[in-house]
Amino acid sequence: MTVSAKGYDLTPLTKAEVEERAAGLTVEEKRVLLDHGTEHPFCGTLLDNKKAGVYLCRLCDLPLFSSDAKFDSGTGWPSFFQPFAPEHIRYIEDHSLGMSRTEIRCPRCDSHLGHVFPDGPAPTGQRYCLNSIAMVFEAQG
């Protein structure tokens, strides 16, 4: 078992486990999470969420981002300047669409989450641009 510094199991799910969990997803959730799609800007349900809590992977419930790291980037997608824990995000070079970007995926279930760009605020200078549909919000307090 691979465990993150924050105590979460990062052991990759088997193909059968992913398929079992994906059976409950909507067509649009599957398009984004499994087929690396993108939701339209300014339509995601978590874009304007200002509550305190944690954003989890929709497919496997791994904590991805804390509300403490969320900021309004003006791009139309929920944005964060750092992940919940560094090892809770997997990075993949993405050369689709005729440009070079860094795709971010869940390290446990390999779901597509969004992309990270080097134009975010301090202290990291990073903008993790997420699809709302790729996450579930868990309120705290």
N, CA, C and O atoms as CSV, one atom per row, in Angstrom:
chain,resi,resn,atom,element,x,y,z
A,1,MET,N,N,0.851,-1.176,0.000
A,1,MET,CA,C,0.000,0.000,0.000
A,1,MET,C,C,0.896,1.240,0.000
A,1,MET,O,O,1.878,1.311,0.740
A,2,THR,N,N,0.546,2.205,-0.834
A,2,THR,CA,C,1.242,3.485,-0.872
A,2,THR,C,C,0.380,4.486,-0.115
A,2,THR,O,O,-0.801,4.653,-0.419
A,3,VAL,N,N,0.978,5.155,0.878
A,3,VAL,CA,C,0.235,6.090,1.712
A,3,VAL,C,C,0.869,7.477,1.594
A,3,VAL,O,O,2.092,7.614,1.623
A,4,SER,N,N,0.027,8.498,1.462
A,4,SER,CA,C,0.533,9.873,1.365
A,4,SER,C,C,0.993,10.358,2.735
A,4,SER,O,O,0.684,9.747,3.758
A,5,ALA,N,N,1.729,11.457,2.741
A,5,ALA,CA,C,2.205,12.048,3.990
A,5,ALA,C,C,1.039,12.441,4.904
A,5,ALA,O,O,1.205,12.525,6.121
A,6,LYS,N,N,-0.135,12.679,4.318
A,6,LYS,CA,C,-1.323,13.029,5.114
A,6,LYS,C,C,-2.142,11.802,5.502
A,6,LYS,O,O,-3.222,11.935,6.077
A,7,GLY,N,N,-1.633,10.604,5.190
A,7,GLY,CA,C,-2.269,9.370,5.641
A,7,GLY,C,C,-3.310,8.761,4.728
A,7,GLY,O,O,-4.077,7.905,5.170
A,8,TYR,N,N,-3.366,9.169,3.474
A,8,TYR,CA,C,-4.358,8.632,2.543
A,8,TYR,C,C,-3.755,7.554,1.655
A,8,TYR,O,O,-2.620,7.675,1.195
A,9,ASP,N,N,-4.520,6.510,1.423
A,9,ASP,CA,C,-4.096,5.407,0.566
A,9,ASP,C,C,-4.047,5.884,-0.884
A,9,ASP,O,O,-5.062,6.308,-1.437
A,10,LEU,N,N,-2.870,5.813,-1.496
A,10,LEU,CA,C,-2.685,6.226,-2.883
A,10,LEU,C,C,-2.499,5.044,-3.819
A,10,LEU,O,O,-2.156,5.225,-4.987
A,11,THR,N,N,-2.722,3.841,-3.318
A,11,THR,CA,C,-2.570,2.650,-4.149
A,11,THR,C,C,-3.502,2.767,-5.354
A,11,THR,O,O,-4.708,2.949,-5.187
A,12,PRO,N,N,-2.950,2.664,-6.569
A,12,PRO,CA,C,-3.806,2.781,-7.755
A,12,PRO,C,C,-4.918,1.739,-7.771
A,12,PRO,O,O,-4.699,0.573,-7.441
A,13,LEU,N,N,-6.108,2.176,-8.159
A,13,LEU,CA,C,-7.234,1.260,-8.291
A,13,LEU,C,C,-7.002,0.365,-9.507
A,13,LEU,O,O,-6.350,0.764,-10.471
A,14,THR,N,N,-7.539,-0.834,-9.444
A,14,THR,CA,C,-7.457,-1.734,-10.597
A,14,THR,C,C,-8.443,-1.256,-11.658
A,14,THR,O,O,-9.328,-0.449,-11.375
A,15,LYS,N,N,-8.289,-1.747,-12.850
A,15,LYS,CA,C,-9.205,-1.393,-13.938
A,15,LYS,C,C,-10.638,-1.775,-13.558
A,15,LYS,O,O,-11.578,-1.028,-13.831
A,16,ALA,N,N,-10.798,-2.934,-12.933
A,16,ALA,CA,C,-12.133,-3.384,-12.514
A,16,ALA,C,C,-12.730,-2.450,-11.458
A,16,ALA,O,O,-13.926,-2.160,-11.496
A,17,GLU,N,N,-11.909,-1.978,-10.519
A,17,GLU,CA,C,-12.395,-1.050,-9.494
A,17,GLU,C,C,-12.824,0.281,-10.118
A,17,GLU,O,O,-13.844,0.850,-9.731
A,18,VAL,N,N,-12.049,0.769,-11.074
A,18,VAL,CA,C,-12.407,2.014,-11.757
A,18,VAL,C,C,-13.720,1.830,-12.505
A,18,VAL,O,O,-14.602,2.686,-12.429
A,19,GLU,N,N,-13.857,0.729,-13.224
A,19,GLU,CA,C,-15.087,0.470,-13.978
A,19,GLU,C,C,-16.295,0.368,-13.050
A,19,GLU,O,O,-17.374,0.863,-13.374
A,20,GLU,N,N,-16.114,-0.269,-11.905
A,20,GLU,CA,C,-17.214,-0.404,-10.938
A,20,GLU,C,C,-17.658,0.969,-10.432
A,20,GLU,O,O,-18.854,1.251,-10.368
A,21,ARG,N,N,-16.694,1.823,-10.073
A,21,ARG,CA,C,-17.021,3.164,-9.582
A,21,ARG,C,C,-17.607,4.036,-10.693
A,21,ARG,O,O,-18.504,4.843,-10.447
A,22,ALA,N,N,-17.100,3.872,-11.912
A,22,ALA,CA,C,-17.559,4.678,-13.049
A,22,ALA,C,C,-18.985,4.333,-13.465
A,22,ALA,O,O,-19.644,5.136,-14.124
A,23,ALA,N,N,-19.465,3.160,-13.096
A,23,ALA,CA,C,-20.817,2.741,-13.475
A,23,ALA,C,C,-21.874,3.718,-12.960
A,23,ALA,O,O,-22.939,3.849,-13.563
A,24,GLY,N,N,-21.594,4.395,-11.867
A,24,GLY,CA,C,-22.549,5.340,-11.293
A,24,GLY,C,C,-22.423,6.763,-11.805
A,24,GLY,O,O,-23.174,7.637,-11.374
A,25,LEU,N,N,-21.486,7.018,-12.721
A,25,LEU,CA,C,-21.290,8.370,-13.242
A,25,LEU,C,C,-22.282,8.697,-14.353
A,25,LEU,O,O,-22.772,7.807,-15.048
A,26,THR,N,N,-22.568,9.980,-14.507
A,26,THR,CA,C,-23.394,10.421,-15.628
A,26,THR,C,C,-22.545,10.405,-16.899
A,26,THR,O,O,-21.326,10.249,-16.836
A,27,VAL,N,N,-23.188,10.565,-18.036
A,27,VAL,CA,C,-22.483,10.615,-19.322
A,27,VAL,C,C,-21.461,11.761,-19.315
A,27,VAL,O,O,-20.328,11.578,-19.760
A,28,GLU,N,N,-21.847,12.925,-18.819
A,28,GLU,CA,C,-20.952,14.089,-18.788
A,28,GLU,C,C,-19.786,13.866,-17.822
A,28,GLU,O,O,-18.655,14.245,-18.126
A,29,GLU,N,N,-20.046,13.263,-16.671
A,29,GLU,CA,C,-18.962,12.956,-15.733
A,29,GLU,C,C,-17.958,11.994,-16.361
A,29,GLU,O,O,-16.750,12.168,-16.207
A,30,LYS,N,N,-18.452,10.985,-17.065
A,30,LYS,CA,C,-17.564,10.044,-17.756
A,30,LYS,C,C,-16.751,10.751,-18.832
A,30,LYS,O,O,-15.561,10.477,-18.990
A,31,ARG,N,N,-17.388,11.666,-19.580
A,31,ARG,CA,C,-16.694,12.390,-20.646
A,31,ARG,C,C,-15.500,13.165,-20.095
A,31,ARG,O,O,-14.434,13.177,-20.709
A,32,VAL,N,N,-15.668,13.805,-18.956
A,32,VAL,CA,C,-14.581,14.596,-18.360
A,32,VAL,C,C,-13.573,13.700,-17.653
A,32,VAL,O,O,-12.379,13.757,-17.947
A,33,LEU,N,N,-14.038,12.881,-16.730
A,33,LEU,CA,C,-13.132,12.083,-15.897
A,33,LEU,C,C,-12.381,10.988,-16.659
A,33,LEU,O,O,-11.182,10.799,-16.455
A,34,LEU,N,N,-13.080,10.278,-17.527
A,34,LEU,CA,C,-12.472,9.121,-18.190
A,34,LEU,C,C,-11.966,9.414,-19.599
A,34,LEU,O,O,-11.007,8.794,-20.059
A,35,ASP,N,N,-12.615,10.368,-20.289
A,35,ASP,CA,C,-12.241,10.672,-21.672
A,35,ASP,C,C,-11.481,11.986,-21.795
A,35,ASP,O,O,-11.275,12.477,-22.904
A,36,HIS,N,N,-11.061,12.559,-20.673
A,36,HIS,CA,C,-10.227,13.769,-20.630
A,36,HIS,C,C,-10.895,14.983,-21.252
A,36,HIS,O,O,-10.245,15.801,-21.904
A,37,GLY,N,N,-12.199,15.092,-21.043
A,37,GLY,CA,C,-12.943,16.233,-21.561
A,37,GLY,C,C,-12.829,17.443,-20.653
A,37,GLY,O,O,-12.201,17.394,-19.595
A,38,THR,N,N,-13.450,18.531,-21.090
A,38,THR,CA,C,-13.465,19.773,-20.310
A,38,THR,C,C,-14.883,20.306,-20.297
A,38,THR,O,O,-15.550,20.340,-21.331
A,39,GLU,N,N,-15.347,20.724,-19.122
A,39,GLU,CA,C,-16.664,21.346,-19.056
A,39,GLU,C,C,-16.544,22.791,-19.550
A,39,GLU,O,O,-15.456,23.367,-19.556
A,40,HIS,N,N,-17.657,23.357,-19.957
A,40,HIS,CA,C,-17.664,24.738,-20.437
A,40,HIS,C,C,-17.358,25.692,-19.289
A,40,HIS,O,O,-17.747,25.426,-18.152
A,41,PRO,N,N,-16.669,26.795,-19.563
A,41,PRO,CA,C,-16.362,27.754,-18.501
A,41,PRO,C,C,-17.628,28.395,-17.929
A,41,PRO,O,O,-18.645,28.526,-18.612
A,42,PHE,N,N,-17.536,28.783,-16.678
A,42,PHE,CA,C,-18.582,29.498,-15.952
A,42,PHE,C,C,-19.868,28.706,-15.768
A,42,PHE,O,O,-20.915,29.293,-15.497
A,43,CYS,N,N,-19.810,27.375,-15.911
A,43,CYS,CA,C,-21.030,26.590,-15.714
A,43,CYS,C,C,-20.892,25.575,-14.579
A,43,CYS,O,O,-21.887,24.977,-14.169
A,44,GLY,N,N,-19.699,25.375,-14.072
A,44,GLY,CA,C,-19.476,24.373,-13.033
A,44,GLY,C,C,-20.108,24.757,-11.708
A,44,GLY,O,O,-20.104,25.926,-11.324
A,45,THR,N,N,-20.644,23.783,-11.023
A,45,THR,CA,C,-21.349,24.034,-9.763
A,45,THR,C,C,-20.428,24.453,-8.618
A,45,THR,O,O,-20.902,25.003,-7.624
A,46,LEU,N,N,-19.131,24.205,-8.737
A,46,LEU,CA,C,-18.211,24.550,-7.651
A,46,LEU,C,C,-17.439,25.840,-7.899
A,46,LEU,O,O,-16.640,26.250,-7.057
A,47,LEU,N,N,-17.663,26.478,-9.029
A,47,LEU,CA,C,-16.920,27.687,-9.380
A,47,LEU,C,C,-17.045,28.763,-8.309
A,47,LEU,O,O,-16.033,29.316,-7.876
A,48,ASP,N,N,-18.248,29.068,-7.878
A,48,ASP,CA,C,-18.477,30.150,-6.919
A,48,ASP,C,C,-18.618,29.677,-5.478
A,48,ASP,O,O,-19.042,30.444,-4.613
A,49,ASN,N,N,-18.271,28.437,-5.216
A,49,ASN,CA,C,-18.363,27.902,-3.854
A,49,ASN,C,C,-17.364,28.621,-2.949
A,49,ASN,O,O,-16.167,28.634,-3.237
A,50,LYS,N,N,-17.840,29.210,-1.872
A,50,LYS,CA,C,-16.986,29.945,-0.925
A,50,LYS,C,C,-16.934,29.269,0.451
A,50,LYS,O,O,-16.346,29.815,1.384
A,51,LYS,N,N,-17.536,28.101,0.578
A,51,LYS,CA,C,-17.588,27.407,1.862
A,51,LYS,C,C,-16.240,26.781,2.209
A,51,LYS,O,O,-15.438,26.472,1.327
A,52,ALA,N,N,-16.005,26.599,3.508
A,52,ALA,CA,C,-14.785,25.929,3.979
A,52,ALA,C,C,-14.956,24.429,3.834
A,52,ALA,O,O,-16.002,23.873,4.171
A,53,GLY,N,N,-13.920,23.781,3.329
A,53,GLY,CA,C,-13.980,22.338,3.176
A,53,GLY,C,C,-12.912,21.810,2.253
A,53,GLY,O,O,-11.913,22.475,1.978
A,54,VAL,N,N,-13.143,20.598,1.778
A,54,VAL,CA,C,-12.172,19.896,0.938
A,54,VAL,C,C,-12.856,19.426,-0.338
A,54,VAL,O,O,-14.006,18.988,-0.322
A,55,TYR,N,N,-12.130,19.526,-1.435
A,55,TYR,CA,C,-12.599,19.072,-2.747
A,55,TYR,C,C,-12.010,17.692,-3.012
A,55,TYR,O,O,-10.790,17.524,-3.029
A,56,LEU,N,N,-12.881,16.702,-3.220
A,56,LEU,CA,C,-12.493,15.312,-3.382
A,56,LEU,C,C,-12.637,14.875,-4.837
A,56,LEU,O,O,-13.423,15.452,-5.589
A,57,CYS,N,N,-11.881,13.862,-5.227
A,57,CYS,CA,C,-12.041,13.262,-6.549
A,57,CYS,C,C,-13.438,12.644,-6.626
A,57,CYS,O,O,-13.834,11.891,-5.736
A,58,ARG,N,N,-14.174,12.957,-7.674
A,58,ARG,CA,C,-15.539,12.431,-7.828
A,58,ARG,C,C,-15.549,10.906,-7.929
A,58,ARG,O,O,-16.488,10.262,-7.461
A,59,LEU,N,N,-14.521,10.329,-8.529
A,59,LEU,CA,C,-14.527,8.884,-8.746
A,59,LEU,C,C,-14.070,8.090,-7.524
A,59,LEU,O,O,-14.649,7.047,-7.221
A,60,CYS,N,N,-13.031,8.569,-6.810
A,60,CYS,CA,C,-12.479,7.734,-5.723
A,60,CYS,C,C,-12.415,8.418,-4.358
A,60,CYS,O,O,-11.936,7.816,-3.397
A,61,ASP,N,N,-12.884,9.657,-4.250
A,61,ASP,CA,C,-12.961,10.396,-2.983
A,61,ASP,C,C,-11.623,10.786,-2.369
A,61,ASP,O,O,-11.578,11.112,-1.183
A,62,LEU,N,N,-10.537,10.764,-3.128
A,62,LEU,CA,C,-9.248,11.220,-2.602
A,62,LEU,C,C,-9.296,12.740,-2.444
A,62,LEU,O,O,-9.705,13.429,-3.379
A,63,PRO,N,N,-8.892,13.290,-1.287
A,63,PRO,CA,C,-8.838,14.748,-1.143
A,63,PRO,C,C,-7.834,15.341,-2.137
A,63,PRO,O,O,-6.683,14.910,-2.199
A,64,LEU,N,N,-8.281,16.326,-2.907
A,64,LEU,CA,C,-7.443,16.943,-3.939
A,64,LEU,C,C,-7.004,18.357,-3.584
A,64,LEU,O,O,-5.835,18.712,-3.730
A,65,PHE,N,N,-7.968,19.169,-3.109
A,65,PHE,CA,C,-7.686,20.569,-2.812
A,65,PHE,C,C,-8.476,21.016,-1.595
A,65,PHE,O,O,-9.564,20.506,-1.326
A,66,SER,N,N,-7.925,21.967,-0.864
A,66,SER,CA,C,-8.599,22.568,0.279
A,66,SER,C,C,-9.170,23.915,-0.138
A,66,SER,O,O,-8.619,24.586,-1.011
A,67,SER,N,N,-10.263,24.305,0.480
A,67,SER,CA,C,-10.853,25.613,0.189
A,67,SER,C,C,-9.879,26.737,0.535
A,67,SER,O,O,-9.986,27.830,-0.021
A,68,ASP,N,N,-8.935,26.492,1.437
A,68,ASP,CA,C,-7.932,27.498,1.812
A,68,ASP,C,C,-7.033,27.887,0.641
A,68,ASP,O,O,-6.438,28.965,0.651
A,69,ALA,N,N,-6.927,27.020,-0.371
A,69,ALA,CA,C,-6.059,27.278,-1.527
A,69,ALA,C,C,-6.853,27.714,-2.758
A,69,ALA,O,O,-6.282,27.860,-3.839
A,70,LYS,N,N,-8.159,27.923,-2.608
A,70,LYS,CA,C,-9.006,28.300,-3.753
A,70,LYS,C,C,-8.946,29.812,-3.958
A,70,LYS,O,O,-8.897,30.579,-2.996
A,71,PHE,N,N,-8.949,30.228,-5.218
A,71,PHE,CA,C,-8.976,31.653,-5.533
A,71,PHE,C,C,-9.781,31.878,-6.813
A,71,PHE,O,O,-9.997,30.950,-7.593
A,72,ASP,N,N,-10.218,33.116,-7.017
A,72,ASP,CA,C,-10.984,33.461,-8.210
A,72,ASP,C,C,-10.015,33.886,-9.303
A,72,ASP,O,O,-9.459,34.984,-9.256
A,73,SER,N,N,-9.812,33.014,-10.288
A,73,SER,CA,C,-8.864,33.286,-11.368
A,73,SER,C,C,-9.507,34.051,-12.517
A,73,SER,O,O,-8.805,34.586,-13.375
A,74,GLY,N,N,-10.843,34.107,-12.543
A,74,GLY,CA,C,-11.544,34.773,-13.621
A,74,GLY,C,C,-11.610,33.956,-14.907
A,74,GLY,O,O,-12.067,34.452,-15.937
A,75,THR,N,N,-11.152,32.694,-14.851
A,75,THR,CA,C,-11.099,31.858,-16.050
A,75,THR,C,C,-12.391,31.101,-16.322
A,75,THR,O,O,-12.617,30.634,-17.438
A,76,GLY,N,N,-13.242,30.979,-15.301
A,76,GLY,CA,C,-14.488,30.240,-15.475
A,76,GLY,C,C,-14.451,28.832,-14.918
A,76,GLY,O,O,-15.434,28.099,-15.024
A,77,TRP,N,N,-13.318,28.439,-14.320
A,77,TRP,CA,C,-13.183,27.124,-13.686
A,77,TRP,C,C,-12.657,27.313,-12.270
A,77,TRP,O,O,-11.907,28.255,-12.016
A,78,PRO,N,N,-13.035,26.432,-11.339
A,78,PRO,CA,C,-12.469,26.520,-9.992
A,78,PRO,C,C,-10.941,26.443,-10.071
A,78,PRO,O,O,-10.384,25.590,-10.763
A,79,SER,N,N,-10.279,27.345,-9.356
A,79,SER,CA,C,-8.824,27.414,-9.397
A,79,SER,C,C,-8.237,27.382,-7.996
A,79,SER,O,O,-8.812,27.920,-7.050
A,80,PHE,N,N,-7.090,26.747,-7.885
A,80,PHE,CA,C,-6.395,26.571,-6.615
A,80,PHE,C,C,-4.912,26.846,-6.831
A,80,PHE,O,O,-4.397,26.625,-7.927
A,81,PHE,N,N,-4.212,27.329,-5.791
A,81,PHE,CA,C,-2.788,27.594,-5.944
A,81,PHE,C,C,-1.905,26.457,-5.444
A,81,PHE,O,O,-0.694,26.477,-5.663
A,82,GLN,N,N,-2.497,25.457,-4.767
A,82,GLN,CA,C,-1.734,24.283,-4.365
A,82,GLN,C,C,-2.685,23.140,-4.038
A,82,GLN,O,O,-3.825,23.375,-3.637
A,83,PRO,N,N,-2.219,21.892,-4.209
A,83,PRO,CA,C,-3.060,20.738,-3.893
A,83,PRO,C,C,-3.123,20.468,-2.387
A,83,PRO,O,O,-2.346,21.016,-1.605
A,84,PHE,N,N,-4.058,19.620,-2.010
A,84,PHE,CA,C,-4.237,19.187,-0.626
A,84,PHE,C,C,-2.924,18.616,-0.081
A,84,PHE,O,O,-2.533,18.900,1.051
A,85,ALA,N,N,-2.264,17.823,-0.890
A,85,ALA,CA,C,-0.934,17.273,-0.600
A,85,ALA,C,C,-0.250,17.078,-1.950
A,85,ALA,O,O,-0.908,16.694,-2.916
A,86,PRO,N,N,1.050,17.332,-2.040
A,86,PRO,CA,C,1.740,17.236,-3.338
A,86,PRO,C,C,1.528,15.912,-4.058
A,86,PRO,O,O,1.372,15.887,-5.278
A,87,GLU,N,N,1.521,14.820,-3.316
A,87,GLU,CA,C,1.389,13.507,-3.944
A,87,GLU,C,C,-0.061,13.129,-4.268
A,87,GLU,O,O,-0.316,12.029,-4.758
A,88,HIS,N,N,-1.007,14.029,-3.999
A,88,HIS,CA,C,-2.415,13.786,-4.323
A,88,HIS,C,C,-2.764,14.237,-5.742
A,88,HIS,O,O,-3.926,14.179,-6.144
A,89,ILE,N,N,-1.768,14.680,-6.493
A,89,ILE,CA,C,-1.956,15.088,-7.890
A,89,ILE,C,C,-0.882,14.406,-8.731
A,89,ILE,O,O,0.282,14.340,-8.336
A,90,ARG,N,N,-1.285,13.902,-9.890
A,90,ARG,CA,C,-0.356,13.301,-10.854
A,90,ARG,C,C,-0.271,14.231,-12.058
A,90,ARG,O,O,-1.289,14.757,-12.509
A,91,TYR,N,N,0.929,14.437,-12.580
A,91,TYR,CA,C,1.159,15.383,-13.668
A,91,TYR,C,C,1.518,14.641,-14.950
A,91,TYR,O,O,2.350,13.733,-14.940
A,92,ILE,N,N,0.882,15.035,-16.057
A,92,ILE,CA,C,1.101,14.416,-17.362
A,92,ILE,C,C,1.295,15.534,-18.389
A,92,ILE,O,O,0.497,16.469,-18.454
A,93,GLU,N,N,2.342,15.434,-19.178
A,93,GLU,CA,C,2.516,16.410,-20.262
A,93,GLU,C,C,1.425,16.191,-21.309
A,93,GLU,O,O,1.200,15.064,-21.751
A,94,ASP,N,N,0.758,17.261,-21.697
A,94,ASP,CA,C,-0.364,17.218,-22.627
A,94,ASP,C,C,-0.030,18.088,-23.837
A,94,ASP,O,O,0.108,19.305,-23.713
A,95,HIS,N,N,0.101,17.457,-25.011
A,95,HIS,CA,C,0.433,18.190,-26.228
A,95,HIS,C,C,-0.750,18.226,-27.207
A,95,HIS,O,O,-0.564,18.463,-28.400
A,96,SER,N,N,-1.956,17.990,-26.698
A,96,SER,CA,C,-3.143,18.080,-27.541
A,96,SER,C,C,-3.451,19.550,-27.814
A,96,SER,O,O,-2.872,20.435,-27.184
A,97,LEU,N,N,-4.323,19.797,-28.711
A,97,LEU,CA,C,-4.759,21.156,-29.066
A,97,LEU,C,C,-3.629,22.028,-29.588
A,97,LEU,O,O,-3.749,23.253,-29.594
A,98,GLY,N,N,-2.524,21.412,-30.029
A,98,GLY,CA,C,-1.429,22.163,-30.627
A,98,GLY,C,C,-0.636,23.017,-29.660
A,98,GLY,O,O,0.022,23.968,-30.081
A,99,MET,N,N,-0.681,22.704,-28.384
A,99,MET,CA,C,0.082,23.456,-27.381
A,99,MET,C,C,0.616,22.505,-26.323
A,99,MET,O,O,0.193,21.352,-26.243
A,100,SER,N,N,1.533,22.985,-25.525
A,100,SER,CA,C,2.094,22.180,-24.441
A,100,SER,C,C,1.471,22.632,-23.123
A,100,SER,O,O,1.586,23.794,-22.732
A,101,ARG,N,N,0.807,21.690,-22.442
A,101,ARG,CA,C,0.187,21.973,-21.145
A,101,ARG,C,C,0.517,20.831,-20.196
A,101,ARG,O,O,1.036,19.796,-20.614
A,102,THR,N,N,0.218,21.022,-18.931
A,102,THR,CA,C,0.388,19.961,-17.951
A,102,THR,C,C,-0.981,19.549,-17.434
A,102,THR,O,O,-1.654,20.307,-16.737
A,103,GLU,N,N,-1.374,18.345,-17.785
A,103,GLU,CA,C,-2.640,17.787,-17.322
A,103,GLU,C,C,-2.463,17.321,-15.889
A,103,GLU,O,O,-1.385,16.866,-15.507
A,104,ILE,N,N,-3.519,17.432,-15.097
A,104,ILE,CA,C,-3.489,16.890,-13.745
A,104,ILE,C,C,-4.534,15.787,-13.638
A,104,ILE,O,O,-5.663,15.907,-14.115
A,105,ARG,N,N,-4.102,14.701,-12.987
A,105,ARG,CA,C,-4.964,13.534,-12.794
A,105,ARG,C,C,-4.905,13.083,-11.345
A,105,ARG,O,O,-3.976,13.412,-10.607
A,106,CYS,N,N,-5.906,12.333,-10.960
A,106,CYS,CA,C,-5.930,11.714,-9.642
A,106,CYS,C,C,-4.921,10.564,-9.658
A,106,CYS,O,O,-4.969,9.720,-10.553
A,107,PRO,N,N,-4.008,10.518,-8.682
A,107,PRO,CA,C,-3.010,9.445,-8.677
A,107,PRO,C,C,-3.583,8.075,-8.321
A,107,PRO,O,O,-2.959,7.052,-8.603
A,108,ARG,N,N,-4.757,8.046,-7.709
A,108,ARG,CA,C,-5.347,6.773,-7.280
A,108,ARG,C,C,-6.212,6.138,-8.363
A,108,ARG,O,O,-6.127,4.930,-8.584
A,109,CYS,N,N,-7.049,6.934,-9.049
A,109,CYS,CA,C,-7.961,6.353,-10.040
A,109,CYS,C,C,-7.661,6.806,-11.466
A,109,CYS,O,O,-8.301,6.346,-12.412
A,110,ASP,N,N,-6.696,7.700,-11.623
A,110,ASP,CA,C,-6.245,8.213,-12.921
A,110,ASP,C,C,-7.298,9.065,-13.632
A,110,ASP,O,O,-7.218,9.237,-14.848
A,111,SER,N,N,-8.269,9.594,-12.916
A,111,SER,CA,C,-9.278,10.469,-13.507
A,111,SER,C,C,-8.658,11.794,-13.942
A,111,SER,O,O,-7.782,12.339,-13.270
A,112,HIS,N,N,-9.130,12.296,-15.076
A,112,HIS,CA,C,-8.714,13.618,-15.550
A,112,HIS,C,C,-9.384,14.669,-14.674
A,112,HIS,O,O,-10.597,14.627,-14.466
A,113,LEU,N,N,-8.594,15.615,-14.159
A,113,LEU,CA,C,-9.118,16.661,-13.293
A,113,LEU,C,C,-9.123,18.026,-13.962
A,113,LEU,O,O,-10.056,18.808,-13.784
A,114,GLY,N,N,-8.080,18.310,-14.732
A,114,GLY,CA,C,-7.922,19.614,-15.363
A,114,GLY,C,C,-6.477,19.804,-15.773
A,114,GLY,O,O,-5.821,18.859,-16.212
A,115,HIS,N,N,-5.973,21.035,-15.631
A,115,HIS,CA,C,-4.597,21.369,-15.995
A,115,HIS,C,C,-4.017,22.333,-14.971
A,115,HIS,O,O,-4.756,22.992,-14.240
A,116,VAL,N,N,-2.686,22.413,-14.921
A,116,VAL,CA,C,-2.011,23.377,-14.057
A,116,VAL,C,C,-1.184,24.303,-14.940
A,116,VAL,O,O,-0.549,23.872,-15.902
A,117,PHE,N,N,-1.209,25.604,-14.582
A,117,PHE,CA,C,-0.521,26.629,-15.351
A,117,PHE,C,C,0.359,27.465,-14.418
A,117,PHE,O,O,0.038,27.613,-13.239
A,118,PRO,N,N,1.457,28.009,-14.929
A,118,PRO,CA,C,2.381,28.780,-14.086
A,118,PRO,C,C,2.006,30.259,-13.972
A,118,PRO,O,O,2.887,31.119,-14.001
A,119,ASP,N,N,0.726,30.563,-13.844
A,119,ASP,CA,C,0.297,31.964,-13.768
A,119,ASP,C,C,-0.627,32.227,-12.577
A,119,ASP,O,O,-1.517,33.075,-12.641
A,120,GLY,N,N,-0.401,31.493,-11.500
A,120,GLY,CA,C,-1.234,31.646,-10.311
A,120,GLY,C,C,-0.642,32.625,-9.313
A,120,GLY,O,O,0.427,33.191,-9.546
A,121,PRO,N,N,-1.331,32.822,-8.213
A,121,PRO,CA,C,-0.882,33.775,-7.183
A,121,PRO,C,C,0.210,33.194,-6.289
A,121,PRO,O,O,0.512,32.002,-6.345
A,122,ALA,N,N,0.789,34.054,-5.472
A,122,ALA,CA,C,1.727,33.625,-4.434
A,122,ALA,C,C,0.939,32.767,-3.447
A,122,ALA,O,O,-0.264,32.989,-3.317
A,123,PRO,N,N,1.506,31.847,-2.776
A,123,PRO,CA,C,2.951,31.651,-2.674
A,123,PRO,C,C,3.533,30.702,-3.722
A,123,PRO,O,O,4.755,30.594,-3.815
A,124,THR,N,N,2.717,30.017,-4.504
A,124,THR,CA,C,3.243,28.995,-5.415
A,124,THR,C,C,3.416,29.476,-6.852
A,124,THR,O,O,4.255,28.954,-7.586
A,125,GLY,N,N,2.628,30.466,-7.253
A,125,GLY,CA,C,2.647,30.908,-8.642
A,125,GLY,C,C,1.956,29.936,-9.588
A,125,GLY,O,O,2.055,30.073,-10.807
A,126,GLN,N,N,1.259,28.958,-9.027
A,126,GLN,CA,C,0.579,27.944,-9.829
A,126,GLN,C,C,-0.933,28.192,-9.835
A,126,GLN,O,O,-1.508,28.684,-8.865
A,127,ARG,N,N,-1.559,27.831,-10.971
A,127,ARG,CA,C,-3.021,27.874,-11.084
A,127,ARG,C,C,-3.487,26.493,-11.510
A,127,ARG,O,O,-3.372,26.115,-12.676
A,128,TYR,N,N,-4.015,25.745,-10.552
A,128,TYR,CA,C,-4.609,24.444,-10.827
A,128,TYR,C,C,-6.041,24.723,-11.260
A,128,TYR,O,O,-6.874,25.141,-10.456
A,129,CYS,N,N,-6.316,24.489,-12.529
A,129,CYS,CA,C,-7.602,24.802,-13.144
A,129,CYS,C,C,-8.405,23.499,-13.256
A,129,CYS,O,O,-8.055,22.617,-14.040
A,130,LEU,N,N,-9.475,23.385,-12.474
A,130,LEU,CA,C,-10.218,22.141,-12.333
A,130,LEU,C,C,-11.591,22.184,-12.969
A,130,LEU,O,O,-12.228,23.235,-13.043
A,131,ASN,N,N,-12.033,21.037,-13.424
A,131,ASN,CA,C,-13.419,20.857,-13.841
A,131,ASN,C,C,-14.245,20.606,-12.578
A,131,ASN,O,O,-13.933,19.694,-11.812
A,132,SER,N,N,-15.287,21.397,-12.352
A,132,SER,CA,C,-16.163,21.177,-11.188
A,132,SER,C,C,-16.689,19.745,-11.170
A,132,SER,O,O,-16.777,19.110,-10.119
A,133,ILE,N,N,-17.030,19.262,-12.337
A,133,ILE,CA,C,-17.644,17.934,-12.461
A,133,ILE,C,C,-16.690,16.812,-12.039
A,133,ILE,O,O,-17.132,15.693,-11.781
A,134,ALA,N,N,-15.385,17.103,-11.966
A,134,ALA,CA,C,-14.395,16.111,-11.568
A,134,ALA,C,C,-14.281,15.981,-10.055
A,134,ALA,O,O,-13.593,15.093,-9.551
A,135,MET,N,N,-14.965,16.876,-9.330
A,135,MET,CA,C,-14.818,16.914,-7.876
A,135,MET,C,C,-16.163,16.855,-7.144
A,135,MET,O,O,-17.228,17.109,-7.708
A,136,VAL,N,N,-16.056,16.513,-5.880
A,136,VAL,CA,C,-17.175,16.557,-4.950
A,136,VAL,C,C,-16.691,17.407,-3.772
A,136,VAL,O,O,-15.569,17.222,-3.300
A,137,PHE,N,N,-17.516,18.324,-3.299
A,137,PHE,CA,C,-17.131,19.175,-2.188
A,137,PHE,C,C,-17.643,18.603,-0.873
A,137,PHE,O,O,-18.808,18.225,-0.754
A,138,GLU,N,N,-16.748,18.549,0.112
A,138,GLU,CA,C,-17.107,18.102,1.463
A,138,GLU,C,C,-16.905,19.262,2.421
A,138,GLU,O,O,-15.771,19.642,2.711
A,139,ALA,N,N,-18.000,19.825,2.912
A,139,ALA,CA,C,-17.928,20.977,3.811
A,139,ALA,C,C,-17.334,20.587,5.158
A,139,ALA,O,O,-17.496,19.458,5.621
A,140,GLN,N,N,-16.647,21.538,5.777
A,140,GLN,CA,C,-16.094,21.342,7.113
A,140,GLN,C,C,-16.718,22.353,8.054
A,140,GLN,O,O,-17.032,23.481,7.674
A,141,GLY,N,N,-16.890,21.918,9.291
A,141,GLY,CA,C,-17.402,22.835,10.305
A,141,GLY,C,C,-18.810,22.970,10.295
A,141,GLY,O,O,-19.365,23.715,11.103
